Amino acid sequence: MLVTIQPRLLLASDTNTTRLYAFTAQGQIIPKPMATNDDLAPDTASPVVMNGLVYAPSGGLICLDATAGLKTLWRLDNEEGLNGFASLIAGDDRLLVFTQHGLLYLLDTQGKKYKILGHQELCGDTLSHPALANGFLYVRDAKWVYCYKMK
């Protein structure tokens, strides 16, 4: 999975070390990574970046500091619902985490810490990605598509 962290590129996969690459002044990638992290190995979900921090599911939810050499800041692995596939939506110092069990978690991620603000079951088991548009969250499982108004 590729994620841009201006002016750098984050490459994360489930089989290789997560790497952060820089570019030359001419826009060419520098082959040697400027930082690596062995803690982050996402399976099928892409990491999200907010305020220089990288969030991704990887044996729980993990947070890396992209401004400090991909240092692992924290791993949330004591919440049973977060120990599998998850899709993330980030914005306004908040992180929505939608899990394979149809659970939606809301985390406050101000600074370099997290606080779980709440969680709610939205649907059955799923590997789909949610969509957030105009204040509505759309999720689906094997039977239905659901629409929730977000406050």
N, CA, C and O atoms as a GROMACS GRO file, in nm:
protein
  604
    1MET      N    1   0.082  -0.117   0.000
    1MET     CA    2   0.000   0.000   0.000
    1MET      C    3   0.088   0.125   0.000
    1MET      O    4   0.184   0.135   0.076
    2LEU      N    5   0.054   0.216  -0.084
    2LEU     CA    6   0.130   0.340  -0.094
    2LEU      C    7   0.050   0.454  -0.035
    2LEU      O    8  -0.070   0.467  -0.062
    3VAL      N    9   0.114   0.536   0.044
    3VAL     CA   10   0.052   0.654   0.103
    3VAL      C   11   0.152   0.767   0.090
    3VAL      O   12   0.269   0.749   0.122
    4THR      N   13   0.108   0.883   0.045
    4THR     CA   14   0.200   0.996   0.037
    4THR      C   15   0.195   1.076   0.167
    4THR      O   16   0.088   1.104   0.221
    5ILE      N   17   0.311   1.112   0.214
    5ILE     CA   18   0.329   1.200   0.329
    5ILE      C   19   0.422   1.309   0.278
    5ILE      O   20   0.544   1.297   0.286
    6GLN      N   21   0.364   1.412   0.227
    6GLN     CA   22   0.438   1.514   0.152
    6GLN      C   23   0.565   1.557   0.223
    6GLN      O   24   0.560   1.586   0.342
    7PRO      N   25   0.674   1.561   0.158
    7PRO     CA   26   0.704   1.514   0.022
    7PRO      C   27   0.767   1.374   0.024
    7PRO      O   28   0.867   1.351  -0.044
    8ARG      N   29   0.712   1.284   0.098
    8ARG     CA   30   0.766   1.149   0.111
    8ARG      C   31   0.662   1.046   0.072
    8ARG      O   32   0.545   1.080   0.049
    9LEU      N   33   0.705   0.920   0.064
    9LEU     CA   34   0.617   0.811   0.025
    9LEU      C   35   0.630   0.697   0.125
    9LEU      O   36   0.740   0.650   0.153
   10LEU      N   37   0.517   0.651   0.179
   10LEU     CA   38   0.515   0.540   0.273
   10LEU      C   39   0.473   0.415   0.197
   10LEU      O   40   0.372   0.415   0.127
   11LEU      N   41   0.550   0.309   0.211
   11LEU     CA   42   0.520   0.181   0.149
   11LEU      C   43   0.505   0.079   0.260
   11LEU      O   44   0.601   0.050   0.332
   12ALA      N   45   0.384   0.024   0.274
   12ALA     CA   46   0.356  -0.073   0.381
   12ALA      C   47   0.293  -0.197   0.320
   12ALA      O   48   0.204  -0.186   0.236
   13SER      N   49   0.339  -0.315   0.360
   13SER     CA   50   0.280  -0.440   0.313
   13SER      C   51   0.287  -0.543   0.424
   13SER      O   52   0.357  -0.525   0.524
   14ASP      N   53   0.214  -0.652   0.405
   14ASP     CA   54   0.212  -0.754   0.509
   14ASP      C   55   0.333  -0.846   0.505
   14ASP      O   56   0.353  -0.926   0.597
   15THR      N   57   0.414  -0.837   0.401
   15THR     CA   58   0.528  -0.928   0.388
   15THR      C   59   0.664  -0.860   0.396
   15THR      O   60   0.766  -0.927   0.398
   16ASN      N   61   0.666  -0.729   0.401
   16ASN     CA   62   0.793  -0.656   0.405
   16ASN      C   63   0.788  -0.550   0.513
   16ASN      O   64   0.681  -0.512   0.562
   17THR      N   65   0.904  -0.503   0.549
   17THR     CA   66   0.914  -0.392   0.643
   17THR      C   67   0.845  -0.269   0.586
   17THR      O   68   0.852  -0.245   0.465
   18THR      N   69   0.777  -0.191   0.670
   18THR     CA   70   0.720  -0.064   0.627
   18THR      C   71   0.835   0.033   0.607
   18THR      O   72   0.925   0.044   0.690
   19ARG      N   73   0.831   0.105   0.495
   19ARG     CA   74   0.943   0.192   0.458
   19ARG      C   75   0.892   0.331   0.421
   19ARG      O   76   0.783   0.347   0.366
   20LEU      N   77   0.973   0.431   0.453
   20LEU     CA   78   0.944   0.569   0.418
   20LEU      C   79   1.054   0.619   0.326
   20LEU      O   80   1.172   0.616   0.361
   21TYR      N   81   1.015   0.664   0.207
   21TYR     CA   82   1.111   0.709   0.106
   21TYR      C   83   1.104   0.860   0.087
   21TYR      O   84   0.998   0.921   0.101
   22ALA      N   85   1.217   0.917   0.054
   22ALA     CA   86   1.226   1.059   0.021
   22ALA      C   87   1.253   1.072  -0.129
   22ALA      O   88   1.279   0.973  -0.198
   23PHE      N   89   1.247   1.195  -0.178
   23PHE     CA   90   1.270   1.224  -0.319
   23PHE      C   91   1.382   1.326  -0.334
   23PHE      O   92   1.407   1.406  -0.244
   24THR      N   93   1.448   1.322  -0.448
   24THR     CA   94   1.549   1.423  -0.479
   24THR      C   95   1.479   1.554  -0.515
   24THR      O   96   1.357   1.556  -0.531
   25ALA      N   97   1.554   1.661  -0.527
   25ALA     CA   98   1.498   1.791  -0.567
   25ALA      C   99   1.436   1.783  -0.707
   25ALA      O  100   1.348   1.862  -0.740
   26GLN      N  101   1.482   1.688  -0.787
   26GLN     CA  102   1.429   1.669  -0.922
   26GLN      C  103   1.306   1.578  -0.924
   26GLN      O  104   1.251   1.552  -1.031
   27GLY      N  105   1.265   1.528  -0.809
   27GLY     CA  106   1.145   1.446  -0.800
   27GLY      C  107   1.166   1.297  -0.816
   27GLY      O  108   1.070   1.221  -0.829
   28GLN      N  109   1.292   1.253  -0.816
   28GLN     CA  110   1.319   1.110  -0.827
   28GLN      C  111   1.326   1.049  -0.688
   28GLN      O  112   1.377   1.110  -0.594
   29ILE      N  113   1.274   0.926  -0.678
   29ILE     CA  114   1.276   0.858  -0.549
   29ILE      C  115   1.419   0.817  -0.514
   29ILE      O  116   1.494   0.772  -0.600
   30ILE      N  117   1.455   0.834  -0.388
   30ILE     CA  118   1.585   0.790  -0.339
   30ILE      C  119   1.569   0.642  -0.299
   30ILE      O  120   1.487   0.611  -0.213
   31PRO      N  121   1.645   0.551  -0.362
   31PRO     CA  122   1.622   0.407  -0.342
   31PRO      C  123   1.634   0.358  -0.198
   31PRO      O  124   1.565   0.263  -0.159
   32LYS      N  125   1.719   0.419  -0.120
   32LYS     CA  126   1.736   0.374   0.019
   32LYS      C  127   1.629   0.442   0.106
   32LYS      O  128   1.619   0.565   0.104
   33PRO      N  129   1.550   0.364   0.182
   33PRO     CA  130   1.449   0.427   0.268
   33PRO      C  131   1.512   0.516   0.374
   33PRO      O  132   1.619   0.486   0.427
   34MET      N  133   1.445   0.626   0.404
   34MET     CA  134   1.493   0.716   0.508
   34MET      C  135   1.454   0.665   0.647
   34MET      O  136   1.512   0.707   0.747
   35ALA      N  137   1.355   0.574   0.653
   35ALA     CA  138   1.313   0.515   0.780
   35ALA      C  139   1.240   0.384   0.751
   35ALA      O  140   1.182   0.366   0.644
   36THR      N  141   1.245   0.293   0.848
   36THR     CA  142   1.174   0.166   0.838
   36THR      C  143   1.107   0.133   0.971
   36THR      O  144   1.144   0.188   1.075
   37ASN      N  145   1.007   0.044   0.966
   37ASN     CA  146   0.940  -0.001   1.087
   37ASN      C  147   0.891  -0.143   1.065
   37ASN      O  148   0.819  -0.170   0.969
   38ASP      N  149   0.928  -0.233   1.153
   38ASP     CA  150   0.888  -0.373   1.143
   38ASP      C  151   0.755  -0.402   1.214
   38ASP      O  152   0.700  -0.511   1.198
   39ASP      N  153   0.703  -0.308   1.292
   39ASP     CA  154   0.579  -0.330   1.366
   39ASP      C  155   0.454  -0.324   1.278
   39ASP      O  156   0.356  -0.393   1.305
   40LEU      N  157   0.460  -0.243   1.172
   40LEU     CA  158   0.343  -0.225   1.086
   40LEU      C  159   0.351  -0.318   0.966
   40LEU      O  160   0.441  -0.307   0.883
   41ALA      N  161   0.255  -0.411   0.959
   41ALA     CA  162   0.246  -0.505   0.847
   41ALA      C  163   0.098  -0.524   0.814
   41ALA      O  164   0.041  -0.628   0.845
   42PRO      N  165   0.035  -0.423   0.750
   42PRO     CA  166  -0.108  -0.435   0.722
   42PRO      C  167  -0.135  -0.542   0.618
   42PRO      O  168  -0.057  -0.561   0.525
   43ASP      N  169  -0.246  -0.613   0.635
   43ASP     CA  170  -0.281  -0.721   0.543
   43ASP      C  171  -0.344  -0.663   0.417
   43ASP      O  172  -0.282  -0.665   0.311
   44THR      N  173  -0.466  -0.614   0.426
   44THR     CA  174  -0.534  -0.563   0.308
   44THR      C  175  -0.584  -0.420   0.323
   44THR      O  176  -0.641  -0.364   0.230
   45ALA      N  177  -0.563  -0.360   0.437
   45ALA     CA  178  -0.611  -0.224   0.460
   45ALA      C  179  -0.498  -0.124   0.443
   45ALA      O  180  -0.384  -0.150   0.481
   46SER      N  181  -0.530  -0.011   0.385
   46SER     CA  182  -0.430   0.095   0.367
   46SER      C  183  -0.418   0.179   0.493
   46SER      O  184  -0.518   0.208   0.558
   47PRO      N  185  -0.296   0.218   0.527
   47PRO     CA  186  -0.278   0.311   0.638
   47PRO      C  187  -0.338   0.448   0.603
   47PRO      O  188  -0.356   0.481   0.486
   48VAL      N  189  -0.370   0.526   0.705
   48VAL     CA  190  -0.410   0.664   0.686
   48VAL      C  191  -0.311   0.752   0.762
   48VAL      O  192  -0.251   0.709   0.860
   49VAL      N  193  -0.296   0.874   0.715
   49VAL     CA  194  -0.202   0.969   0.775
   49VAL      C  195  -0.279   1.093   0.818
   49VAL      O  196  -0.359   1.148   0.743
   50MET      N  197  -0.253   1.136   0.940
   50MET     CA  198  -0.315   1.258   0.993
   50MET      C  199  -0.215   1.325   1.085
   50MET      O  200  -0.165   1.263   1.179
   51ASN      N  201  -0.185   1.451   1.059
   51ASN     CA  202  -0.093   1.530   1.142
   51ASN      C  203   0.043   1.464   1.158
   51ASN      O  204   0.103   1.469   1.266
   52GLY      N  205   0.093   1.402   1.050
   52GLY     CA  206   0.225   1.339   1.055
   52GLY      C  207   0.228   1.204   1.123
   52GLY      O  208   0.335   1.145   1.138
   53LEU      N  209   0.112   1.153   1.163
   53LEU     CA  210   0.103   1.022   1.228
   53LEU      C  211   0.037   0.923   1.132
   53LEU      O  212  -0.057   0.957   1.060
   54VAL      N  213   0.087   0.800   1.133
   54VAL     CA  214   0.038   0.693   1.047
   54VAL      C  215  -0.043   0.597   1.133
   54VAL      O  216   0.006   0.548   1.235
   55TYR      N  217  -0.166   0.569   1.092
   55TYR     CA  218  -0.253   0.476   1.163
   55TYR      C  219  -0.285   0.360   1.070
   55TYR      O  220  -0.310   0.381   0.951
   56ALA      N  221  -0.284   0.237   1.124
   56ALA     CA  222  -0.315   0.121   1.042
   56ALA      C  223  -0.348   0.002   1.130
   56ALA      O  224  -0.300  -0.008   1.243
   57PRO      N  225  -0.432  -0.089   1.079
   57PRO     CA  226  -0.453  -0.214   1.150
   57PRO      C  227  -0.337  -0.308   1.123
   57PRO      O  228  -0.294  -0.325   1.009
   58SER      N  229  -0.285  -0.367   1.228
   58SER     CA  230  -0.173  -0.460   1.215
   58SER      C  231  -0.160  -0.535   1.347
   58SER      O  232  -0.080  -0.497   1.432
   59GLY      N  233  -0.238  -0.643   1.363
   59GLY     CA  234  -0.240  -0.713   1.492
   59GLY      C  235  -0.296  -0.624   1.601
   59GLY      O  236  -0.249  -0.628   1.714
   60GLY      N  237  -0.395  -0.546   1.569
   60GLY     CA  238  -0.450  -0.441   1.652
   60GLY      C  239  -0.433  -0.311   1.576
   60GLY      O  240  -0.393  -0.313   1.460
   61LEU      N  241  -0.463  -0.201   1.637
   61LEU     CA  242  -0.445  -0.071   1.572
   61LEU      C  243  -0.310  -0.016   1.615
   61LEU      O  244  -0.276  -0.018   1.733
   62ILE      N  245  -0.234   0.034   1.518
   62ILE     CA  246  -0.098   0.083   1.548
   62ILE      C  247  -0.085   0.227   1.501
   62ILE      O  248  -0.149   0.269   1.404
   63CYS      N  249  -0.001   0.303   1.570
   63CYS     CA  250   0.027   0.442   1.533
   63CYS      C  251   0.178   0.462   1.526
   63CYS      O  252   0.252   0.430   1.619
   64LEU      N  253   0.224   0.515   1.412
   64LEU     CA  254   0.365   0.547   1.391
   64LEU      C  255   0.381   0.697   1.373
   64LEU      O  256   0.291   0.763   1.323
   65ASP      N  257   0.493   0.749   1.414
   65ASP     CA  258   0.525   0.890   1.395
   65ASP      C  259   0.612   0.903   1.271
   65ASP      O  260   0.729   0.867   1.274
   66ALA      N  261   0.555   0.954   1.164
   66ALA     CA  262   0.629   0.969   1.038
   66ALA      C  263   0.730   1.082   1.044
   66ALA      O  264   0.818   1.090   0.958
   67THR      N  265   0.718   1.169   1.143
   67THR     CA  266   0.814   1.279   1.155
   67THR      C  267   0.934   1.241   1.242
   67THR      O  268   1.030   1.316   1.252
   68ALA      N  269   0.927   1.121   1.304
   68ALA     CA  270   1.035   1.077   1.393
   68ALA      C  271   1.085   0.939   1.350
   68ALA      O  272   1.101   0.849   1.433
   69GLY      N  273   1.109   0.922   1.221
   69GLY     CA  274   1.169   0.798   1.173
   69GLY      C  275   1.080   0.676   1.185
   69GLY      O  276   1.129   0.566   1.206
   70LEU      N  277   0.949   0.693   1.171
   70LEU     CA  278   0.851   0.584   1.180
   70LEU      C  279   0.853   0.513   1.316
   70LEU      O  280   0.830   0.392   1.324
   71LYS      N  281   0.879   0.588   1.418
   71LYS     CA  282   0.879   0.532   1.555
   71LYS      C  283   0.736   0.489   1.591
   71LYS      O  284   0.640   0.562   1.568
   72THR      N  285   0.724   0.369   1.649
   72THR     CA  286   0.594   0.321   1.697
   72THR      C  287   0.558   0.397   1.824
   72THR      O  288   0.630   0.392   1.923
   73LEU      N  289   0.445   0.468   1.820
   73LEU     CA  290   0.400   0.544   1.937
   73LEU      C  291   0.312   0.459   2.027
   73LEU      O  292   0.327   0.461   2.150
   74TRP      N  293   0.221   0.384   1.967
   74TRP     CA  294   0.134   0.298   2.045
   74TRP      C  295   0.072   0.190   1.958
   74TRP      O  296   0.064   0.202   1.836
   75ARG      N  297   0.029   0.084   2.026
   75ARG     CA  298  -0.045  -0.025   1.962
   75ARG      C  299  -0.164  -0.057   2.052
   75ARG      O  300  -0.148  -0.084   2.171
   76LEU      N  301  -0.281  -0.053   1.994
   76LEU     CA  302  -0.404  -0.085   2.066
   76LEU      C  303  -0.441  -0.227   2.028
   76LEU      O  304  -0.504  -0.250   1.924
   77ASP      N  305  -0.403  -0.324   2.112
   77ASP     CA  306  -0.429  -0.464   2.080
   77ASP      C  307  -0.507  -0.535   2.191
   77ASP      O  308  -0.521  -0.657   2.189
   78ASN      N  309  -0.558  -0.458   2.287
   78ASN     CA  310  -0.634  -0.520   2.395
   78ASN      C  311  -0.785  -0.508   2.373
   78ASN      O  312  -0.863  -0.551   2.458
   79GLU      N  313  -0.827  -0.450   2.259
   79GLU     CA  314  -0.968  -0.445   2.220
   79GLU      C  315  -0.994  -0.559   2.124
   79GLU      O  316  -0.943  -0.558   2.012
   80GLU      N  317  -1.073  -0.657   2.164
   80GLU     CA  318  -1.094  -0.777   2.084
   80GLU      C  319  -1.142  -0.745   1.943
   80GLU      O  320  -1.100  -0.810   1.848
   81GLY      N  321  -1.229  -0.647   1.928
   81GLY     CA  322  -1.284  -0.612   1.798
   81GLY      C  323  -1.184  -0.554   1.700
   81GLY      O  324  -1.211  -0.548   1.581
   82LEU      N  325  -1.069  -0.511   1.748
   82LEU     CA  326  -0.969  -0.447   1.661
   82LEU      C  327  -0.857  -0.541   1.619
   82LEU      O  328  -0.758  -0.496   1.562
   83ASN      N  329  -0.871  -0.670   1.645
   83ASN     CA  330  -0.762  -0.764   1.616
   83ASN      C  331  -0.779  -0.837   1.484
   83ASN      O  332  -0.749  -0.956   1.476
   84GLY      N  333  -0.826  -0.771   1.383
   84GLY     CA  334  -0.841  -0.831   1.251
   84GLY      C  335  -0.844  -0.723   1.146
   84GLY      O  336  -0.790  -0.614   1.166
   85PHE      N  337  -0.907  -0.753   1.034
   85PHE     CA  338  -0.921  -0.656   0.927
   85PHE      C  339  -0.997  -0.534   0.977
   85PHE      O  340  -1.094  -0.548   1.053
   86ALA      N  341  -0.955  -0.417   0.935
   86ALA     CA  342  -1.026  -0.293   0.967
   86ALA      C  343  -0.998  -0.190   0.859
   86ALA      O  344  -0.891  -0.190   0.798
   87SER      N  345  -1.096  -0.104   0.837
   87SER     CA  346  -1.081   0.010   0.746
   87SER      C  347  -1.084   0.137   0.829
   87SER      O  348  -1.157   0.146   0.928
   88LEU      N  349  -1.005   0.235   0.789
   88LEU     CA  350  -0.992   0.357   0.868
   88LEU      C  351  -1.033   0.480   0.788
   88LEU      O  352  -1.011   0.488   0.667
   89ILE      N  353  -1.094   0.575   0.858
   89ILE     CA  354  -1.123   0.708   0.804
   89ILE      C  355  -1.071   0.807   0.907
   89ILE      O  356  -1.106   0.798   1.025
   90ALA      N  357  -0.988   0.903   0.864
   90ALA     CA  358  -0.925   0.998   0.957
   90ALA      C  359  -0.964   1.141   0.922
   90ALA      O  360  -0.979   1.176   0.804
   91GLY      N  361  -0.979   1.223   1.026
   91GLY     CA  362  -1.004   1.365   1.007
   91GLY      C  363  -1.035   1.434   1.137
   91GLY      O  364  -1.093   1.374   1.227
   92ASP      N  365  -0.998   1.561   1.147
   92ASP     CA  366  -1.028   1.644   1.265
   92ASP      C  367  -0.985   1.577   1.396
   92ASP      O  368  -1.060   1.578   1.494
   93ASP      N  369  -0.864   1.519   1.398
   93ASP     CA  370  -0.810   1.453   1.517
   93ASP      C  371  -0.899   1.339   1.567
   93ASP      O  372  -0.896   1.304   1.685
   94ARG      N  373  -0.977   1.282   1.477
   94ARG     CA  374  -1.062   1.168   1.508
   94ARG      C  375  -1.032   1.056   1.409
   94ARG      O  376  -0.993   1.082   1.295
   95LEU      N  377  -1.049   0.934   1.455
   95LEU     CA  378  -1.026   0.818   1.370
   95LEU      C  379  -1.146   0.726   1.382
   95LEU      O  380  -1.181   0.681   1.491
   96LEU      N  381  -1.211   0.697   1.267
   96LEU     CA  382  -1.316   0.597   1.260
   96LEU      C  383  -1.252   0.466   1.219
   96LEU      O  384  -1.180   0.461   1.119
   97VAL      N  385  -1.277   0.361   1.294
   97VAL     CA  386  -1.222   0.229   1.265
   97VAL      C  387  -1.339   0.134   1.248
   97VAL      O  388  -1.413   0.108   1.343
   98PHE      N  389  -1.357   0.083   1.126
   98PHE     CA  390  -1.466  -0.009   1.095
   98PHE      C  391  -1.408  -0.149   1.081
   98PHE      O  392  -1.324  -0.172   0.994
   99THR      N  393  -1.451  -0.242   1.166
   99THR     CA  394  -1.387  -0.373   1.175
   99THR      C  395  -1.461  -0.479   1.094
   99THR      O  396  -1.573  -0.458   1.049
  100GLN      N  397  -1.394  -0.592   1.077
  100GLN     CA  398  -1.453  -0.704   1.002
  100GLN      C  399  -1.574  -0.763   1.071
  100GLN      O  400  -1.648  -0.840   1.011
  101HIS      N  401  -1.594  -0.729   1.196
  101HIS     CA  402  -1.710  -0.778   1.271
  101HIS      C  403  -1.826  -0.678   1.269
  101HIS      O  404  -1.924  -0.695   1.342
  102GLY      N  405  -1.814  -0.574   1.184
  102GLY     CA  406  -1.921  -0.476   1.173
  102GLY      C  407  -1.925  -0.375   1.285
  102GLY      O  408  -2.026  -0.308   1.304
  103LEU      N  409  -1.817  -0.364   1.361
  103LEU     CA  410  -1.809  -0.267   1.470
  103LEU      C  411  -1.744  -0.139   1.421
  103LEU      O  412  -1.649  -0.142   1.343
  104LEU      N  413  -1.796  -0.027   1.467
  104LEU     CA  414  -1.736   0.102   1.437
  104LEU      C  415  -1.684   0.162   1.568
  104LEU      O  416  -1.759   0.178   1.664
  105TYR      N  417  -1.555   0.194   1.569
  105TYR     CA  418  -1.492   0.260   1.684
  105TYR      C  419  -1.465   0.406   1.646
  105TYR      O  420  -1.430   0.436   1.532
  106LEU      N  421  -1.482   0.495   1.743
  106LEU     CA  422  -1.443   0.634   1.727
  106LEU      C  423  -1.334   0.662   1.828
  106LEU      O  424  -1.352   0.645   1.948
  107LEU      N  425  -1.218   0.708   1.777
  107LEU     CA  426  -1.104   0.739   1.864
  107LEU      C  427  -1.069   0.886   1.852
  107LEU      O  428  -1.070   0.943   1.743
  108ASP      N  429  -1.038   0.946   1.964
  108ASP     CA  430  -0.981   1.080   1.966
  108ASP      C  431  -0.830   1.060   1.961
  108ASP      O  432  -0.774   0.990   2.045
  109THR      N  433  -0.765   1.121   1.864
  109THR     CA  434  -0.621   1.100   1.845
  109THR      C  435  -0.544   1.231   1.855
  109THR      O  436  -0.442   1.248   1.788
  110GLN      N  437  -0.591   1.323   1.936
  110GLN     CA  438  -0.519   1.448   1.953
  110GLN      C  439  -0.382   1.421   2.012
  110GLN      O  440  -0.367   1.340   2.104
  111GLY      N  441  -0.283   1.488   1.959
  111GLY     CA  442  -0.147   1.467   2.006
  111GLY      C  443  -0.099   1.330   1.966
  111GLY      O  444  -0.134   1.281   1.858
  112LYS      N  445  -0.021   1.267   2.050
  112LYS     CA  446   0.036   1.137   2.017
  112LYS      C  447  -0.023   1.026   2.103
  112LYS      O  448   0.039   0.921   2.121
  113LYS      N  449  -0.143   1.048   2.154
  113LYS     CA  450  -0.212   0.948   2.235
  113LYS      C  451  -0.348   0.921   2.171
  113LYS      O  452  -0.387   0.988   2.076
  114TYR      N  453  -0.418   0.824   2.223
  114TYR     CA  454  -0.552   0.795   2.175
  114TYR      C  455  -0.646   0.779   2.293
  114TYR      O  456  -0.604   0.751   2.405
  115LYS      N  457  -0.774   0.798   2.266
  115LYS     CA  458  -0.878   0.772   2.364
  115LYS      C  459  -0.996   0.716   2.286
  115LYS      O  460  -1.044   0.779   2.191
  116ILE      N  461  -1.045   0.599   2.326
  116ILE     CA  462  -1.163   0.542   2.262
  116ILE      C  463  -1.285   0.618   2.315
  116ILE      O  464  -1.315   0.615   2.434
  117LEU      N  465  -1.353   0.686   2.224
  117LEU     CA  466  -1.472   0.764   2.262
  117LEU      C  467  -1.597   0.677   2.264
  117LEU      O  468  -1.694   0.710   2.332
  118GLY      N  469  -1.595   0.568   2.189
  118GLY     CA  470  -1.709   0.478   2.188
  118GLY      C  471  -1.700   0.380   2.074
  118GLY      O  472  -1.616   0.392   1.986
  119HIS      N  473  -1.789   0.281   2.077
  119HIS     CA  474  -1.799   0.187   1.967
  119HIS      C  475  -1.943   0.136   1.958
  119HIS      O  476  -2.018   0.137   2.055
  120GLN      N  477  -1.978   0.093   1.837
  120GLN     CA  478  -2.115   0.050   1.811
  120GLN      C  479  -2.115  -0.056   1.702
  120GLN      O  480  -2.042  -0.044   1.604
  121GLU      N  481  -2.197  -0.158   1.719
  121GLU     CA  482  -2.213  -0.257   1.613
  121GLU      C  483  -2.306  -0.200   1.507
  121GLU      O  484  -2.416  -0.155   1.539
  122LEU      N  485  -2.260  -0.201   1.381
  122LEU     CA  486  -2.338  -0.142   1.273
  122LEU      C  487  -2.398  -0.246   1.178
  122LEU      O  488  -2.502  -0.221   1.116
  123CYS      N  489  -2.331  -0.362   1.166
  123CYS     CA  490  -2.378  -0.463   1.072
  123CYS      C  491  -2.313  -0.596   1.107
  123CYS      O  492  -2.243  -0.608   1.207
  124GLY      N  493  -2.337  -0.696   1.024
  124GLY     CA  494  -2.275  -0.827   1.044
  124GLY      C  495  -2.132  -0.828   0.995
  124GLY      O  496  -2.077  -0.724   0.959
  125ASP      N  497  -2.072  -0.946   0.994
  125ASP     CA  498  -1.933  -0.959   0.948
  125ASP      C  499  -1.918  -0.908   0.805
  125ASP      O  500  -2.006  -0.927   0.721
  126THR      N  501  -1.806  -0.842   0.780
  126THR     CA  502  -1.785  -0.779   0.649
  126THR      C  503  -1.636  -0.754   0.626
  126THR      O  504  -1.558  -0.740   0.720
  127LEU      N  505  -1.599  -0.749   0.501
  127LEU     CA  506  -1.464  -0.707   0.463
  127LEU      C  507  -1.472  -0.582   0.375
  127LEU      O  508  -1.377  -0.550   0.304
  128SER      N  509  -1.584  -0.514   0.381
  128SER     CA  510  -1.602  -0.395   0.297
  128SER      C  511  -1.544  -0.271   0.364
  128SER      O  512  -1.521  -0.268   0.485
  129HIS      N  513  -1.523  -0.171   0.284
  129HIS     CA  514  -1.475  -0.041   0.333
  129HIS      C  515  -1.596   0.051   0.348
  129HIS      O  516  -1.682   0.053   0.260
  130PRO      N  517  -1.602   0.127   0.455
  130PRO     CA  518  -1.714   0.221   0.470
  130PRO      C  519  -1.693   0.343   0.380
  130PRO      O  520  -1.583   0.368   0.331
  131ALA      N  521  -1.800   0.416   0.360
  131ALA     CA  522  -1.792   0.543   0.286
  131ALA      C  523  -1.859   0.650   0.371
  131ALA      O  524  -1.966   0.628   0.427
  132LEU      N  525  -1.796   0.765   0.380
  132LEU     CA  526  -1.848   0.878   0.456
  132LEU      C  527  -1.871   0.992   0.358
  132LEU      O  528  -1.777   1.038   0.293
  133ALA      N  529  -1.996   1.039   0.349
  133ALA     CA  530  -2.029   1.146   0.256
  133ALA      C  531  -2.142   1.231   0.311
  133ALA      O  532  -2.246   1.179   0.350
  134ASN      N  533  -2.120   1.362   0.315
  134ASN     CA  534  -2.223   1.458   0.356
  134ASN      C  535  -2.286   1.424   0.491
  134ASN      O  536  -2.407   1.440   0.509
  135GLY      N  537  -2.205   1.377   0.585
  135GLY     CA  538  -2.254   1.348   0.719
  135GLY      C  539  -2.321   1.212   0.734
  135GLY      O  540  -2.379   1.184   0.838
  136PHE      N  541  -2.313   1.128   0.631
  136PHE     CA  542  -2.371   0.994   0.637
  136PHE      C  543  -2.262   0.890   0.620
  136PHE      O  544  -2.172   0.905   0.536
  137LEU      N  545  -2.270   0.783   0.699
  137LEU     CA  546  -2.176   0.672   0.689
  137LEU      C  547  -2.248   0.554   0.627
  137LEU      O  548  -2.354   0.513   0.674
  138TYR      N  549  -2.190   0.500   0.519
  138TYR     CA  550  -2.248   0.386   0.448
  138TYR      C  551  -2.160   0.264   0.473
  138TYR      O  552  -2.039   0.269   0.452
  139VAL      N  553  -2.222   0.154   0.518
  139VAL     CA  554  -2.151   0.028   0.541
  139VAL      C  555  -2.235  -0.084   0.483
  139VAL      O  556  -2.355  -0.068   0.460
  140ARG      N  557  -2.171  -0.198   0.460
  140ARG     CA  558  -2.248  -0.312   0.411
  140ARG      C  559  -2.192  -0.441   0.467
  140ARG      O  560  -2.074  -0.450   0.503
  141ASP      N  561  -2.279  -0.539   0.474
  141ASP     CA  562  -2.237  -0.674   0.506
  141ASP      C  563  -2.288  -0.764   0.394
  141ASP      O  564  -2.320  -0.714   0.286
  142ALA      N  565  -2.296  -0.895   0.416
  142ALA     CA  566  -2.335  -0.987   0.309
  142ALA      C  567  -2.481  -0.973   0.267
  142ALA      O  568  -2.518  -1.017   0.158
  143LYS      N  569  -2.564  -0.912   0.352
  143LYS     CA  570  -2.707  -0.904   0.323
  143LYS      C  571  -2.758  -0.764   0.291
  143LYS      O  572  -2.847  -0.748   0.208
  144TRP      N  573  -2.702  -0.664   0.356
  144TRP     CA  574  -2.762  -0.531   0.350
  144TRP      C  575  -2.658  -0.421   0.334
  144TRP      O  576  -2.539  -0.439   0.360
  145VAL      N  577  -2.708  -0.305   0.288
  145VAL     CA  578  -2.632  -0.181   0.291
  145VAL      C  579  -2.701  -0.093   0.394
  145VAL      O  580  -2.824  -0.080   0.393
  146TYR      N  581  -2.625  -0.032   0.483
  146TYR     CA  582  -2.678   0.050   0.590
  146TYR      C  583  -2.628   0.194   0.574
  146TYR      O  584  -2.518   0.219   0.527
  147CYS      N  585  -2.714   0.287   0.615
  147CYS     CA  586  -2.677   0.428   0.612
  147CYS      C  587  -2.705   0.486   0.750
  147CYS      O  588  -2.816   0.475   0.803
  148TYR      N  589  -2.600   0.548   0.809
  148TYR     CA  590  -2.610   0.608   0.942
  148TYR      C  591  -2.578   0.756   0.934
  148TYR      O  592  -2.479   0.796   0.871
  149LYS      N  593  -2.662   0.837   0.997
  149LYS     CA  594  -2.634   0.980   1.006
  149LYS      C  595  -2.531   1.000   1.116
  149LYS      O  596  -2.550   0.954   1.229
  150MET      N  597  -2.423   1.068   1.084
  150MET     CA  598  -2.316   1.094   1.181
  150MET      C  599  -2.339   1.230   1.244
  150MET      O  600  -2.376   1.325   1.176
  151LYS      N  601  -2.316   1.240   1.375
  151LYS     CA  602  -2.333   1.366   1.446
  151LYS      C  603  -2.199   1.418   1.488
  151LYS      O  604  -2.191   1.524   1.550
   0.00000   0.00000   0.00000
